[in-house]
Amino acid sequence: QVQLVESGGGLVQAGGSLRLSCAASGRTFSRYPMGWFRQAPGKVRDFVAAISRNSGSTDYLDSVQGRFIISRDNAKNTVYLQMNSLKPEDTAVYYCAAGSIQGGNYYTPRAANEYGDWGQGTQVTVSS
């Protein structure tokens, strides 16, 4: 099991940027893929981005491709989500998640049920 703590959320104007961080502890971080999901009020939790265990592969939701960048620092047990050109529709609670299985160096799961541990979430609000 792994413990995940997100930080970096907040209020930003449309067109602005935020960088989310997720610190992990309790398991060998570098062996597992990591993902970011988001949930807006009244909506289901959606996949946003994933990164393989060695950063060899990344995957993004179409609507954030080219604006968001997921990265990780295995030495610091931390995964990041750099969010640029933010839009009001990006407003949501953002969750960090750790993969349930190690997979290969290019494994970037999209389904929520492929992740076994979740952070508490951090609110991102984009004003128009």
N, C-alpha and C positions, 0 to 999 in steps of 0.2 A: 504494500500500500504506500501511496505517496501523498504528502500534504502539499497543497498548492495555495499560494497567496498572491492575488493580483493587486496591482497598484497602477496609478497613472491616469485613471479616468477623471472626468470633469466636464465643465461647460466650455464650449468653444463655438465661435461663429463659423458659419458656412465658409468653406474654403480654407479653414485653418487646419492645424495638425495636432495630433496627440500621439504619445508613445506609451503603450501599455507594457507592463512588465509582469512576469509571473515567476516567483521564486519557488523552487521545489525542494523537498526534503523527504527522507525516509526510504528512498529506493535509488538504485543506480540510474541516475537521470539519463545518462548518455546511451542507454540501451533501448530506449523507447521513443516512439514518435510523440509529438506534441501537437495540440490543436487549439484553435480559438473558435468559439461559438458565440452567438449573440441571441438575445431574446428581447423583442419589443413588446410593449404592453398588449395583451390580448392575442399574441401570436406564438407560434411554436418556436422552439430553440433551433436556430439555423447554423449550419456550418459556415465558417468564415475563411479559415485558412488552416493548413497543416504543414508540418515540416518533419522530414524523416530524421532518424536518430543521429545521423552524421551530417545533417544539412545537405545531403546529396540530392534531395528532391523537395520541392514545395508544391502546394496546390492551393488554389483560391476559388472562392465564390466568384462567378462571372462579374457581378456588379461591383466588386472591389478590386478586381484584377487591374494592375497598373496604378492603383492608388495606395494600396496597403502592401506592406512588406513584413513577412514573418521571418524571424531569425532566432538563433539560439546560441548560447555560450555554455558549452558543456562543462567548462572549468568553473563556472559560476552557478551551475544548476539553474539557469534562468532562460526563459523564452520571452521574446519580445514581439510586439505587433506595432509597427510604425504605421500610423494612419495619416495620410495626406489628402488634401482636397476634400475634406469632409463635407458631407451633405446632410440635410435634416433627416433624410431617411436612414442614415447610419445610427440614429439615436436608438440606444438599447442598453441593456445590461450585458456586458461582455464577460464571458467565462473562459478560463484556461482549463485544458483537460489533458490528461496523460493517457497514452495508449495502453490498452489492456495486454497486448502481446508485443513482443519485440519487433517482429517482422524483419524485413531486410533493409538494406541501406537506402532503398528508394520507396519504402512503404509510408504512404501518407493517407491514412484513413479519413473518410468523410462522414461516415455514419456515427451518430452519437453513441450507439451501443458498442462501438469498437473502442470506446474510452471508458476506463474503469474508475478514474478519480477526477474530481472536479474541484475547482476553487469556489470561493463564495461569491464571486462576481464583482465587477466594478462598473459603475454607471458612466455612460458616455452620452452627453446631451449636446446636440448640434443645433444652434439657433439660426433661423433664416434672416 
